[in-house]
Amino acid sequence: MQDFGQVVFKIDQVLEEKKISKNKLEKDANLQRTQLNSYCNNKVKRLDLATIAKICYVLDCGIEDIMEYKIGKKI
């Protein structure tokens, strides 16, 4: 099977850099803790664009700040 790479979330890094707690992000973005943890732990199977927008808004950052694509190996 071909390795297409993966999208990796960097939300924890941004939280640390901006000195914002997960609790504050959860509250201000109106997210459930399990939902936020899924994104932080790279357990999300399908992206919710509204959730991504909320996270970016609260963290005052762009999409590229909270997620990145890691290239897979070509066969």
N, CA, C and O atoms as a Maestro MAE file, in Angstrom:
{
 s_m_m2io_version
 :::
 2.0.0
}

f_m_ct {
 s_m_title
 :::
 protein
 m_atom[300] {
  # First column is atom index #
  i_m_mmod_type
  r_m_x_coord
  r_m_y_coord
  r_m_z_coord
  i_m_residue_number
  s_m_chain_name
  s_m_pdb_residue_name
  s_m_pdb_atom_name
  i_m_atomic_number
  :::
  1 25 0.828 -1.182 0.000 1 A "MET " " N  " 7
  2 3 0.000 0.000 0.000 1 A "MET " " CA " 6
  3 2 0.875 1.249 0.000 1 A "MET " " C  " 6
  4 15 1.874 1.320 0.716 1 A "MET " " O  " 8
  5 25 0.496 2.219 -0.799 2 A "GLN " " N  " 7
  6 3 1.285 3.434 -0.927 2 A "GLN " " CA " 6
  7 2 1.098 4.335 0.299 2 A "GLN " " C  " 6
  8 15 -0.007 4.456 0.829 2 A "GLN " " O  " 8
  9 25 2.169 4.951 0.729 3 A "ASP " " N  " 7
  10 3 2.148 5.875 1.864 3 A "ASP " " CA " 6
  11 2 1.918 7.286 1.326 3 A "ASP " " C  " 6
  12 15 2.820 7.886 0.740 3 A "ASP " " O  " 8
  13 25 0.729 7.806 1.522 4 A "PHE " " N  " 7
  14 3 0.390 9.142 1.032 4 A "PHE " " CA " 6
  15 2 0.764 10.236 2.019 4 A "PHE " " C  " 6
  16 15 0.502 11.412 1.765 4 A "PHE " " O  " 8
  17 25 1.362 9.873 3.120 5 A "GLY " " N  " 7
  18 3 1.714 10.860 4.137 5 A "GLY " " CA " 6
  19 2 0.554 11.069 5.087 5 A "GLY " " C  " 6
  20 15 -0.408 10.301 5.100 5 A "GLY " " O  " 8
  21 25 0.661 12.113 5.875 6 A "GLN " " N  " 7
  22 3 -0.401 12.371 6.836 6 A "GLN " " CA " 6
  23 2 -0.456 13.846 7.208 6 A "GLN " " C  " 6
  24 15 0.529 14.574 7.091 6 A "GLN " " O  " 8
  25 25 -1.624 14.261 7.656 7 A "VAL " " N  " 7
  26 3 -1.808 15.606 8.186 7 A "VAL " " CA " 6
  27 2 -1.627 15.506 9.698 7 A "VAL " " C  " 6
  28 15 -2.236 14.658 10.350 7 A "VAL " " O  " 8
  29 25 -0.792 16.372 10.244 8 A "VAL " " N  " 7
  30 3 -0.474 16.344 11.667 8 A "VAL " " CA " 6
  31 2 -0.885 17.676 12.293 8 A "VAL " " C  " 6
  32 15 -0.591 18.745 11.759 8 A "VAL " " O  " 8
  33 25 -1.564 17.592 13.424 9 A "PHE " " N  " 7
  34 3 -1.962 18.803 14.140 9 A "PHE " " CA " 6
  35 2 -0.872 19.241 15.104 9 A "PHE " " C  " 6
  36 15 -0.213 18.420 15.743 9 A "PHE " " O  " 8
  37 25 -0.699 20.551 15.193 10 A "LYS " " N  " 7
  38 3 0.311 21.145 16.064 10 A "LYS " " CA " 6
  39 2 -0.341 22.086 17.075 10 A "LYS " " C  " 6
  40 15 0.270 23.067 17.499 10 A "LYS " " O  " 8
  41 25 -1.566 21.789 17.453 11 A "ILE " " N  " 7
  42 3 -2.320 22.673 18.337 11 A "ILE " " CA " 6
  43 2 -1.625 22.820 19.686 11 A "ILE " " C  " 6
  44 15 -1.547 23.923 20.227 11 A "ILE " " O  " 8
  45 25 -1.123 21.720 20.229 12 A "ASP " " N  " 7
  46 3 -0.428 21.787 21.524 12 A "ASP " " CA " 6
  47 2 0.760 22.739 21.473 12 A "ASP " " C  " 6
  48 15 1.005 23.477 22.428 12 A "ASP " " O  " 8
  49 25 1.498 22.730 20.369 13 A "GLN " " N  " 7
  50 3 2.641 23.626 20.218 13 A "GLN " " CA " 6
  51 2 2.198 25.081 20.249 13 A "GLN " " C  " 6
  52 15 2.811 25.914 20.917 13 A "GLN " " O  " 8
  53 25 1.127 25.378 19.518 14 A "VAL " " N  " 7
  54 3 0.632 26.757 19.462 14 A "VAL " " CA " 6
  55 2 0.115 27.183 20.834 14 A "VAL " " C  " 6
  56 15 0.351 28.312 21.264 14 A "VAL " " O  " 8
  57 25 -0.581 26.291 21.513 15 A "LEU " " N  " 7
  58 3 -1.052 26.603 22.864 15 A "LEU " " CA " 6
  59 2 0.119 26.963 23.776 15 A "LEU " " C  " 6
  60 15 0.057 27.935 24.529 15 A "LEU " " O  " 8
  61 25 1.172 26.178 23.699 16 A "GLU " " N  " 7
  62 3 2.351 26.421 24.529 16 A "GLU " " CA " 6
  63 2 3.018 27.742 24.171 16 A "GLU " " C  " 6
  64 15 3.365 28.525 25.055 16 A "GLU " " O  " 8
  65 25 3.199 27.991 22.870 17 A "GLU " " N  " 7
  66 3 3.838 29.234 22.420 17 A "GLU " " CA " 6
  67 2 3.060 30.469 22.854 17 A "GLU " " C  " 6
  68 15 3.646 31.483 23.233 17 A "GLU " " O  " 8
  69 25 1.731 30.372 22.795 18 A "LYS " " N  " 7
  70 3 0.886 31.525 23.119 18 A "LYS " " CA " 6
  71 2 0.467 31.547 24.585 18 A "LYS " " C  " 6
  72 15 -0.247 32.447 25.027 18 A "LYS " " O  " 8
  73 25 0.923 30.541 25.330 19 A "LYS " " N  " 7
  74 3 0.620 30.432 26.758 19 A "LYS " " CA " 6
  75 2 -0.900 30.457 27.016 19 A "LYS " " C  " 6
  76 15 -1.402 31.198 27.862 19 A "LYS " " O  " 8
  77 25 -1.595 29.622 26.253 20 A "ILE " " N  " 7
  78 3 -3.040 29.465 26.391 20 A "ILE " " CA " 6
  79 2 -3.309 28.027 26.818 20 A "ILE " " C  " 6
  80 15 -2.704 27.095 26.287 20 A "ILE " " O  " 8
  81 25 -4.203 27.848 27.764 21 A "SER " " N  " 7
  82 3 -4.513 26.499 28.238 21 A "SER " " CA " 6
  83 2 -5.551 25.837 27.332 21 A "SER " " C  " 6
  84 15 -6.304 26.509 26.627 21 A "SER " " O  " 8
  85 25 -5.571 24.522 27.371 22 A "LYS " " N  " 7
  86 3 -6.597 23.784 26.632 22 A "LYS " " CA " 6
  87 2 -7.982 24.149 27.147 22 A "LYS " " C  " 6
  88 15 -8.943 24.214 26.381 22 A "LYS " " O  " 8
  89 25 -8.074 24.385 28.449 23 A "ASN " " N  " 7
  90 3 -9.360 24.760 29.034 23 A "ASN " " CA " 6
  91 2 -9.878 26.062 28.436 23 A "ASN " " C  " 6
  92 15 -11.065 26.179 28.133 23 A "ASN " " O  " 8
  93 25 -8.999 27.032 28.268 24 A "LYS " " N  " 7
  94 3 -9.404 28.323 27.685 24 A "LYS " " CA " 6
  95 2 -9.805 28.133 26.228 24 A "LYS " " C  " 6
  96 15 -10.822 28.672 25.793 24 A "LYS " " O  " 8
  97 25 -9.025 27.381 25.476 25 A "LEU " " N  " 7
  98 3 -9.356 27.137 24.073 25 A "LEU " " CA " 6
  99 2 -10.701 26.417 23.976 25 A "LEU " " C  " 6
  100 15 -11.551 26.785 23.164 25 A "LEU " " O  " 8
  101 25 -10.886 25.410 24.792 26 A "GLU " " N  " 7
  102 3 -12.138 24.653 24.798 26 A "GLU " " CA " 6
  103 2 -13.330 25.579 25.061 26 A "GLU " " C  " 6
  104 15 -14.341 25.521 24.360 26 A "GLU " " O  " 8
  105 25 -13.197 26.430 26.077 27 A "LYS " " N  " 7
  106 3 -14.289 27.336 26.454 27 A "LYS " " CA " 6
  107 2 -14.529 28.397 25.382 27 A "LYS " " C  " 6
  108 15 -15.660 28.591 24.938 27 A "LYS " " O  " 8
  109 25 -13.460 29.083 24.967 28 A "ASP " " N  " 7
  110 3 -13.602 30.199 24.028 28 A "ASP " " CA " 6
  111 2 -14.038 29.753 22.637 28 A "ASP " " C  " 6
  112 15 -14.713 30.498 21.927 28 A "ASP " " O  " 8
  113 25 -13.654 28.543 22.247 29 A "ALA " " N  " 7
  114 3 -14.027 28.026 20.925 29 A "ALA " " CA " 6
  115 2 -15.322 27.212 20.974 29 A "ALA " " C  " 6
  116 15 -15.804 26.727 19.950 29 A "ALA " " O  " 8
  117 25 -15.875 27.072 22.178 30 A "ASN " " N  " 7
  118 3 -17.110 26.316 22.368 30 A "ASN " " CA " 6
  119 2 -16.983 24.889 21.819 30 A "ASN " " C  " 6
  120 15 -17.805 24.434 21.023 30 A "ASN " " O  " 8
  121 25 -15.926 24.200 22.268 31 A "LEU " " N  " 7
  122 3 -15.657 22.829 21.851 31 A "LEU " " CA " 6
  123 2 -15.826 21.887 23.029 31 A "LEU " " C  " 6
  124 15 -15.682 22.292 24.182 31 A "LEU " " O  " 8
  125 25 -16.129 20.644 22.740 32 A "GLN " " N  " 7
  126 3 -16.133 19.622 23.781 32 A "GLN " " CA " 6
  127 2 -14.691 19.174 23.981 32 A "GLN " " C  " 6
  128 15 -13.899 19.162 23.038 32 A "GLN " " O  " 8
  129 25 -14.357 18.807 25.205 33 A "ARG " " N  " 7
  130 3 -12.978 18.407 25.522 33 A "ARG " " CA " 6
  131 2 -12.548 17.209 24.686 33 A "ARG " " C  " 6
  132 15 -11.418 17.171 24.199 33 A "ARG " " O  " 8
  133 25 -13.439 16.224 24.514 34 A "THR " " N  " 7
  134 3 -13.078 15.044 23.727 34 A "THR " " CA " 6
  135 2 -12.791 15.423 22.274 34 A "THR " " C  " 6
  136 15 -11.899 14.864 21.637 34 A "THR " " O  " 8
  137 25 -13.561 16.381 21.766 35 A "GLN " " N  " 7
  138 3 -13.348 16.846 20.391 35 A "GLN " " CA " 6
  139 2 -11.982 17.523 20.273 35 A "GLN " " C  " 6
  140 15 -11.223 17.235 19.348 35 A "GLN " " O  " 8
  141 25 -11.672 18.413 21.201 36 A "LEU " " N  " 7
  142 3 -10.385 19.109 21.186 36 A "LEU " " CA " 6
  143 2 -9.236 18.112 21.334 36 A "LEU " " C  " 6
  144 15 -8.228 18.219 20.636 36 A "LEU " " O  " 8
  145 25 -9.384 17.153 22.232 37 A "ASN " " N  " 7
  146 3 -8.336 16.144 22.427 37 A "ASN " " CA " 6
  147 2 -8.117 15.316 21.160 37 A "ASN " " C  " 6
  148 15 -6.988 14.933 20.855 37 A "ASN " " O  " 8
  149 25 -9.185 15.043 20.433 38 A "SER " " N  " 7
  150 3 -9.047 14.296 19.173 38 A "SER " " CA " 6
  151 2 -8.156 15.039 18.190 38 A "SER " " C  " 6
  152 15 -7.324 14.434 17.515 38 A "SER " " O  " 8
  153 25 -8.333 16.345 18.113 39 A "TYR " " N  " 7
  154 3 -7.493 17.149 17.225 39 A "TYR " " CA " 6
  155 2 -6.059 17.214 17.761 39 A "TYR " " C  " 6
  156 15 -5.104 17.031 17.005 39 A "TYR " " O  " 8
  157 25 -5.911 17.471 19.039 40 A "CYS " " N  " 7
  158 3 -4.569 17.592 19.629 40 A "CYS " " CA " 6
  159 2 -3.779 16.289 19.541 40 A "CYS " " C  " 6
  160 15 -2.556 16.311 19.406 40 A "CYS " " O  " 8
  161 25 -4.475 15.155 19.617 41 A "ASN " " N  " 7
  162 3 -3.813 13.844 19.608 41 A "ASN " " CA " 6
  163 2 -3.809 13.185 18.234 41 A "ASN " " C  " 6
  164 15 -3.498 12.000 18.113 41 A "ASN " " O  " 8
  165 25 -4.153 13.946 17.201 42 A "ASN " " N  " 7
  166 3 -4.156 13.445 15.822 42 A "ASN " " CA " 6
  167 2 -5.019 12.198 15.663 42 A "ASN " " C  " 6
  168 15 -4.621 11.244 14.995 42 A "ASN " " O  " 8
  169 25 -6.195 12.206 16.274 43 A "LYS " " N  " 7
  170 3 -7.126 11.079 16.189 43 A "LYS " " CA " 6
  171 2 -8.329 11.399 15.306 43 A "LYS " " C  " 6
  172 15 -9.274 10.613 15.240 43 A "LYS " " O  " 8
  173 25 -8.302 12.542 14.629 44 A "VAL " " N  " 7
  174 3 -9.429 12.972 13.805 44 A "VAL " " CA " 6
  175 2 -9.392 12.242 12.466 44 A "VAL " " C  " 6
  176 15 -8.355 12.184 11.805 44 A "VAL " " O  " 8
  177 25 -10.536 11.686 12.078 45 A "LYS " " N  " 7
  178 3 -10.630 10.991 10.791 45 A "LYS " " CA " 6
  179 2 -11.148 11.920 9.697 45 A "LYS " " C  " 6
  180 15 -10.728 11.828 8.543 45 A "LYS " " O  " 8
  181 25 -12.055 12.809 10.066 46 A "ARG " " N  " 7
  182 3 -12.620 13.778 9.119 46 A "ARG " " CA " 6
  183 2 -12.590 15.161 9.752 46 A "ARG " " C  " 6
  184 15 -13.010 15.348 10.894 46 A "ARG " " O  " 8
  185 25 -12.093 16.113 9.000 47 A "LEU " " N  " 7
  186 3 -11.996 17.478 9.511 47 A "LEU " " CA " 6
  187 2 -13.350 18.171 9.484 47 A "LEU " " C  " 6
  188 15 -14.140 17.992 8.557 47 A "LEU " " O  " 8
  189 25 -13.599 18.951 10.502 48 A "ASP " " N  " 7
  190 3 -14.771 19.818 10.558 48 A "ASP " " CA " 6
  191 2 -14.243 21.238 10.374 48 A "ASP " " C  " 6
  192 15 -13.552 21.765 11.246 48 A "ASP " " O  " 8
  193 25 -14.566 21.851 9.248 49 A "LEU " " N  " 7
  194 3 -14.025 23.168 8.932 49 A "LEU " " CA " 6
  195 2 -14.459 24.223 9.935 49 A "LEU " " C  " 6
  196 15 -13.699 25.151 10.212 49 A "LEU " " O  " 8
  197 25 -15.650 24.107 10.481 50 A "ALA " " N  " 7
  198 3 -16.102 25.061 11.492 50 A "ALA " " CA " 6
  199 2 -15.235 24.952 12.749 50 A "ALA " " C  " 6
  200 15 -14.904 25.964 13.366 50 A "ALA " " O  " 8
  201 25 -14.871 23.737 13.123 51 A "THR " " N  " 7
  202 3 -14.007 23.530 14.293 51 A "THR " " CA " 6
  203 2 -12.624 24.106 14.047 51 A "THR " " C  " 6
  204 15 -12.058 24.764 14.920 51 A "THR " " O  " 8
  205 25 -12.076 23.863 12.863 52 A "ILE " " N  " 7
  206 3 -10.756 24.419 12.509 52 A "ILE " " CA " 6
  207 2 -10.805 25.946 12.567 52 A "ILE " " C  " 6
  208 15 -9.884 26.581 13.080 52 A "ILE " " O  " 8
  209 25 -11.881 26.530 12.039 53 A "ALA " " N  " 7
  210 3 -12.027 27.986 12.042 53 A "ALA " " CA " 6
  211 2 -12.093 28.521 13.474 53 A "ALA " " C  " 6
  212 15 -11.475 29.539 13.785 53 A "ALA " " O  " 8
  213 25 -12.839 27.839 14.342 54 A "LYS " " N  " 7
  214 3 -12.939 28.271 15.745 54 A "LYS " " CA " 6
  215 2 -11.570 28.249 16.425 54 A "LYS " " C  " 6
  216 15 -11.195 29.191 17.123 54 A "LYS " " O  " 8
  217 25 -10.839 27.167 16.209 55 A "ILE " " N  " 7
  218 3 -9.516 27.033 16.824 55 A "ILE " " CA " 6
  219 2 -8.587 28.136 16.329 55 A "ILE " " C  " 6
  220 15 -7.892 28.768 17.125 55 A "ILE " " O  " 8
  221 25 -8.572 28.367 15.027 56 A "CYS " " N  " 7
  222 3 -7.716 29.424 14.467 56 A "CYS " " CA " 6
  223 2 -8.120 30.800 14.993 56 A "CYS " " C  " 6
  224 15 -7.262 31.630 15.294 56 A "CYS " " O  " 8
  225 25 -9.419 31.037 15.101 57 A "TYR " " N  " 7
  226 3 -9.907 32.333 15.590 57 A "TYR " " CA " 6
  227 2 -9.445 32.577 17.022 57 A "TYR " " C  " 6
  228 15 -8.896 33.634 17.333 57 A "TYR " " O  " 8
  229 25 -9.669 31.598 17.888 58 A "VAL " " N  " 7
  230 3 -9.311 31.754 19.298 58 A "VAL " " CA " 6
  231 2 -7.804 31.874 19.470 58 A "VAL " " C  " 6
  232 15 -7.330 32.659 20.292 58 A "VAL " " O  " 8
  233 25 -7.047 31.095 18.696 59 A "LEU " " N  " 7
  234 3 -5.586 31.135 18.814 59 A "LEU " " CA " 6
  235 2 -4.969 32.265 17.995 59 A "LEU " " C  " 6
  236 15 -3.759 32.485 18.051 59 A "LEU " " O  " 8
  237 25 -5.802 32.984 17.229 60 A "ASP " " N  " 7
  238 3 -5.334 34.091 16.395 60 A "ASP " " CA " 6
  239 2 -4.170 33.635 15.510 60 A "ASP " " C  " 6
  240 15 -3.077 34.200 15.540 60 A "ASP " " O  " 8
  241 25 -4.449 32.590 14.724 61 A "CYS " " N  " 7
  242 3 -3.414 32.020 13.864 61 A "CYS " " CA " 6
  243 2 -4.030 31.523 12.566 61 A "CYS " " C  " 6
  244 15 -5.251 31.528 12.408 61 A "CYS " " O  " 8
  245 25 -3.194 31.100 11.649 62 A "GLY " " N  " 7
  246 3 -3.649 30.533 10.395 62 A "GLY " " CA " 6
  247 2 -3.680 29.015 10.465 62 A "GLY " " C  " 6
  248 15 -3.134 28.405 11.384 62 A "GLY " " O  " 8
  249 25 -4.324 28.424 9.480 63 A "ILE " " N  " 7
  250 3 -4.412 26.961 9.420 63 A "ILE " " CA " 6
  251 2 -3.023 26.330 9.409 63 A "ILE " " C  " 6
  252 15 -2.788 25.302 10.044 63 A "ILE " " O  " 8
  253 25 -2.111 26.959 8.681 64 A "GLU " " N  " 7
  254 3 -0.758 26.410 8.577 64 A "GLU " " CA " 6
  255 2 -0.023 26.391 9.913 64 A "GLU " " C  " 6
  256 15 0.972 25.683 10.066 64 A "GLU " " O  " 8
  257 25 -0.510 27.166 10.880 65 A "ASP " " N  " 7
  258 3 0.106 27.183 12.209 65 A "ASP " " CA " 6
  259 2 -0.322 25.992 13.063 65 A "ASP " " C  " 6
  260 15 0.416 25.566 13.951 65 A "ASP " " O  " 8
  261 25 -1.514 25.454 12.795 66 A "ILE " " N  " 7
  262 3 -2.027 24.374 13.647 66 A "ILE " " CA " 6
  263 2 -1.988 23.003 12.993 66 A "ILE " " C  " 6
  264 15 -2.226 21.994 13.656 66 A "ILE " " O  " 8
  265 25 -1.690 22.954 11.696 67 A "MET " " N  " 7
  266 3 -1.612 21.651 11.038 67 A "MET " " CA " 6
  267 2 -0.607 21.689 9.897 67 A "MET " " C  " 6
  268 15 -0.359 22.736 9.300 67 A "MET " " O  " 8
  269 25 -0.032 20.523 9.606 68 A "GLU " " N  " 7
  270 3 0.920 20.427 8.506 68 A "GLU " " CA " 6
  271 2 0.805 19.062 7.846 68 A "GLU " " C  " 6
  272 15 0.347 18.091 8.449 68 A "GLU " " O  " 8
  273 25 1.227 19.017 6.610 69 A "TYR " " N  " 7
  274 3 1.243 17.768 5.850 69 A "TYR " " CA " 6
  275 2 2.647 17.210 5.881 69 A "TYR " " C  " 6
  276 15 3.602 17.898 5.522 69 A "TYR " " O  " 8
  277 25 2.776 15.968 6.309 70 A "LYS " " N  " 7
  278 3 4.069 15.275 6.296 70 A "LYS " " CA " 6
  279 2 4.052 14.317 5.115 70 A "LYS " " C  " 6
  280 15 3.193 13.441 5.016 70 A "LYS " " O  " 8
  281 25 4.997 14.497 4.243 71 A "ILE " " N  " 7
  282 3 5.072 13.731 3.000 71 A "ILE " " CA " 6
  283 2 5.341 12.255 3.279 71 A "ILE " " C  " 6
  284 15 6.165 11.901 4.122 71 A "ILE " " O  " 8
  285 25 4.621 11.406 2.544 72 A "GLY " " N  " 7
  286 3 4.818 9.968 2.640 72 A "GLY " " CA " 6
  287 2 5.962 9.527 1.741 72 A "GLY " " C  " 6
  288 15 6.528 10.332 1.002 72 A "GLY " " O  " 8
  289 25 6.293 8.262 1.808 73 A "LYS " " N  " 7
  290 3 7.359 7.710 0.982 73 A "LYS " " CA " 6
  291 2 6.799 7.226 -0.339 73 A "LYS " " C  " 6
  292 15 5.807 6.498 -0.377 73 A "LYS " " O  " 8
  293 25 7.428 7.629 -1.399 74 A "LYS " " N  " 7
  294 3 7.014 7.189 -2.735 74 A "LYS " " CA " 6
  295 2 7.546 5.797 -2.978 74 A "LYS " " C  " 6
  296 15 8.667 5.461 -2.596 74 A "LYS " " O  " 8
  297 25 6.723 4.998 -3.619 75 A "ILE " " N  " 7
  298 3 7.134 3.625 -3.935 75 A "ILE " " CA " 6
  299 2 7.786 3.581 -5.301 75 A "ILE " " C  " 6
  300 15 8.202 2.514 -5.752 75 A "ILE " " O  " 8
  :::
 }
 m_bond[299] {
  # First column is bond index #
  i_m_from
  i_m_to
  i_m_order
  :::
  1 1 2 1
  2 2 3 1
  3 3 4 2
  4 3 5 1
  5 5 6 1
  6 6 7 1
  7 7 8 2
  8 7 9 1
  9 9 10 1
  10 10 11 1
  11 11 12 2
  12 11 13 1
  13 13 14 1
  14 14 15 1
  15 15 16 2
  16 15 17 1
  17 17 18 1
  18 18 19 1
  19 19 20 2
  20 19 21 1
  21 21 22 1
  22 22 23 1
  23 23 24 2
  24 23 25 1
  25 25 26 1
  26 26 27 1
  27 27 28 2
  28 27 29 1
  29 29 30 1
  30 30 31 1
  31 31 32 2
  32 31 33 1
  33 33 34 1
  34 34 35 1
  35 35 36 2
  36 35 37 1
  37 37 38 1
  38 38 39 1
  39 39 40 2
  40 39 41 1
  41 41 42 1
  42 42 43 1
  43 43 44 2
  44 43 45 1
  45 45 46 1
  46 46 47 1
  47 47 48 2
  48 47 49 1
  49 49 50 1
  50 50 51 1
  51 51 52 2
  52 51 53 1
  53 53 54 1
  54 54 55 1
  55 55 56 2
  56 55 57 1
  57 57 58 1
  58 58 59 1
  59 59 60 2
  60 59 61 1
  61 61 62 1
  62 62 63 1
  63 63 64 2
  64 63 65 1
  65 65 66 1
  66 66 67 1
  67 67 68 2
  68 67 69 1
  69 69 70 1
  70 70 71 1
  71 71 72 2
  72 71 73 1
  73 73 74 1
  74 74 75 1
  75 75 76 2
  76 75 77 1
  77 77 78 1
  78 78 79 1
  79 79 80 2
  80 79 81 1
  81 81 82 1
  82 82 83 1
  83 83 84 2
  84 83 85 1
  85 85 86 1
  86 86 87 1
  87 87 88 2
  88 87 89 1
  89 89 90 1
  90 90 91 1
  91 91 92 2
  92 91 93 1
  93 93 94 1
  94 94 95 1
  95 95 96 2
  96 95 97 1
  97 97 98 1
  98 98 99 1
  99 99 100 2
  100 99 101 1
  101 101 102 1
  102 102 103 1
  103 103 104 2
  104 103 105 1
  105 105 106 1
  106 106 107 1
  107 107 108 2
  108 107 109 1
  109 109 110 1
  110 110 111 1
  111 111 112 2
  112 111 113 1
  113 113 114 1
  114 114 115 1
  115 115 116 2
  116 115 117 1
  117 117 118 1
  118 118 119 1
  119 119 120 2
  120 119 121 1
  121 121 122 1
  122 122 123 1
  123 123 124 2
  124 123 125 1
  125 125 126 1
  126 126 127 1
  127 127 128 2
  128 127 129 1
  129 129 130 1
  130 130 131 1
  131 131 132 2
  132 131 133 1
  133 133 134 1
  134 134 135 1
  135 135 136 2
  136 135 137 1
  137 137 138 1
  138 138 139 1
  139 139 140 2
  140 139 141 1
  141 141 142 1
  142 142 143 1
  143 143 144 2
  144 143 145 1
  145 145 146 1
  146 146 147 1
  147 147 148 2
  148 147 149 1
  149 149 150 1
  150 150 151 1
  151 151 152 2
  152 151 153 1
  153 153 154 1
  154 154 155 1
  155 155 156 2
  156 155 157 1
  157 157 158 1
  158 158 159 1
  159 159 160 2
  160 159 161 1
  161 161 162 1
  162 162 163 1
  163 163 164 2
  164 163 165 1
  165 165 166 1
  166 166 167 1
  167 167 168 2
  168 167 169 1
  169 169 170 1
  170 170 171 1
  171 171 172 2
  172 171 173 1
  173 173 174 1
  174 174 175 1
  175 175 176 2
  176 175 177 1
  177 177 178 1
  178 178 179 1
  179 179 180 2
  180 179 181 1
  181 181 182 1
  182 182 183 1
  183 183 184 2
  184 183 185 1
  185 185 186 1
  186 186 187 1
  187 187 188 2
  188 187 189 1
  189 189 190 1
  190 190 191 1
  191 191 192 2
  192 191 193 1
  193 193 194 1
  194 194 195 1
  195 195 196 2
  196 195 197 1
  197 197 198 1
  198 198 199 1
  199 199 200 2
  200 199 201 1
  201 201 202 1
  202 202 203 1
  203 203 204 2
  204 203 205 1
  205 205 206 1
  206 206 207 1
  207 207 208 2
  208 207 209 1
  209 209 210 1
  210 210 211 1
  211 211 212 2
  212 211 213 1
  213 213 214 1
  214 214 215 1
  215 215 216 2
  216 215 217 1
  217 217 218 1
  218 218 219 1
  219 219 220 2
  220 219 221 1
  221 221 222 1
  222 222 223 1
  223 223 224 2
  224 223 225 1
  225 225 226 1
  226 226 227 1
  227 227 228 2
  228 227 229 1
  229 229 230 1
  230 230 231 1
  231 231 232 2
  232 231 233 1
  233 233 234 1
  234 234 235 1
  235 235 236 2
  236 235 237 1
  237 237 238 1
  238 238 239 1
  239 239 240 2
  240 239 241 1
  241 241 242 1
  242 242 243 1
  243 243 244 2
  244 243 245 1
  245 245 246 1
  246 246 247 1
  247 247 248 2
  248 247 249 1
  249 249 250 1
  250 250 251 1
  251 251 252 2
  252 251 253 1
  253 253 254 1
  254 254 255 1
  255 255 256 2
  256 255 257 1
  257 257 258 1
  258 258 259 1
  259 259 260 2
  260 259 261 1
  261 261 262 1
  262 262 263 1
  263 263 264 2
  264 263 265 1
  265 265 266 1
  266 266 267 1
  267 267 268 2
  268 267 269 1
  269 269 270 1
  270 270 271 1
  271 271 272 2
  272 271 273 1
  273 273 274 1
  274 274 275 1
  275 275 276 2
  276 275 277 1
  277 277 278 1
  278 278 279 1
  279 279 280 2
  280 279 281 1
  281 281 282 1
  282 282 283 1
  283 283 284 2
  284 283 285 1
  285 285 286 1
  286 286 287 1
  287 287 288 2
  288 287 289 1
  289 289 290 1
  290 290 291 1
  291 291 292 2
  292 291 293 1
  293 293 294 1
  294 294 295 1
  295 295 296 2
  296 295 297 1
  297 297 298 1
  298 298 299 1
  299 299 300 2
  :::
 }
}
